[in-house]
Amino acid sequence: MSKPNFHAMSQKELHDYVLAHREDQEAFYAYVDKLYVEGNWIEMPPLQSEQDLENYPKFIERIRSSSEPRDGAV
């Protein structure tokens, strides 16, 4: 069985593949490389308290939008 072309996969496709094939280290490293190259995360220094979160509204919005139920699930 041949391996898929990890470089041709989208971030979402590769993410799904890694979750389905957790033992595939090559896929995992390709996924981490893709995350690094695309750099679509929000960097912030370590928080000193919960109140520090108020200084990062983009981070809060991303957390809220990613934790909303999908497909009408509750």
VMD Tcl script that draws the C-alpha trace (Angstrom):
set ca {
  {0.00 0.00 0.00}
  {1.44 3.37 -0.98}
  {1.48 6.41 1.28}
  {-0.58 9.48 0.37}
  {1.21 12.62 -0.75}
  {1.18 14.57 2.51}
  {2.49 17.74 0.87}
  {-0.46 17.83 -1.53}
  {-3.02 17.46 1.26}
  {-4.72 20.45 2.84}
  {-4.18 21.13 6.53}
  {-7.66 19.76 7.30}
  {-7.12 16.61 5.21}
  {-3.77 15.98 6.85}
  {-5.26 16.61 10.29}
  {-7.98 14.03 9.63}
  {-5.42 11.56 8.27}
  {-3.19 11.92 11.33}
  {-6.16 11.33 13.64}
  {-7.11 8.21 11.70}
  {-3.48 6.94 11.49}
  {-1.99 7.94 14.83}
  {0.92 5.52 14.44}
  {2.12 7.18 11.20}
  {5.00 9.38 12.37}
  {5.78 10.59 8.85}
  {2.25 11.97 8.55}
  {2.49 13.58 11.98}
  {5.74 15.35 11.12}
  {4.30 16.47 7.77}
  {1.31 17.90 9.65}
  {3.49 19.76 12.15}
  {5.61 21.12 9.28}
  {2.46 22.33 7.51}
  {1.23 24.02 10.70}
  {4.58 25.78 11.03}
  {4.67 26.92 7.39}
  {1.07 28.15 7.32}
  {1.49 29.85 10.69}
  {-2.22 30.41 11.25}
  {-2.06 30.49 15.03}
  {-2.05 33.36 17.45}
  {1.15 33.83 19.44}
  {1.00 35.34 22.89}
  {3.25 35.44 25.95}
  {2.42 33.25 28.95}
  {-0.47 34.51 31.03}
  {0.16 35.60 34.59}
  {-3.52 35.47 35.58}
  {-6.98 34.82 34.11}
  {-7.46 38.59 33.79}
  {-4.60 38.64 31.26}
  {-6.96 36.97 28.78}
  {-8.79 40.28 28.46}
  {-5.70 41.59 26.63}
  {-6.12 39.03 23.84}
  {-9.57 39.48 22.26}
  {-8.56 37.64 19.04}
  {-7.56 34.62 21.09}
  {-10.82 34.67 23.04}
  {-12.84 34.92 19.81}
  {-10.99 31.98 18.27}
  {-11.59 29.84 21.37}
  {-15.27 30.74 21.40}
  {-15.75 30.05 17.69}
  {-13.89 26.72 17.83}
  {-15.89 25.52 20.84}
  {-19.32 26.25 19.38}
  {-21.38 23.11 18.67}
  {-21.24 21.94 15.08}
  {-24.03 20.39 13.01}
  {-26.69 21.43 15.49}
  {-25.13 19.35 18.27}
  {-25.63 20.53 21.81}
}
mol new
graphics top color blue
foreach p $ca { graphics top sphere $p radius 0.5 }
foreach p [lrange $ca 0 end-1] q [lrange $ca 1 end] { graphics top cylinder $p $q radius 0.2 }
display resetview
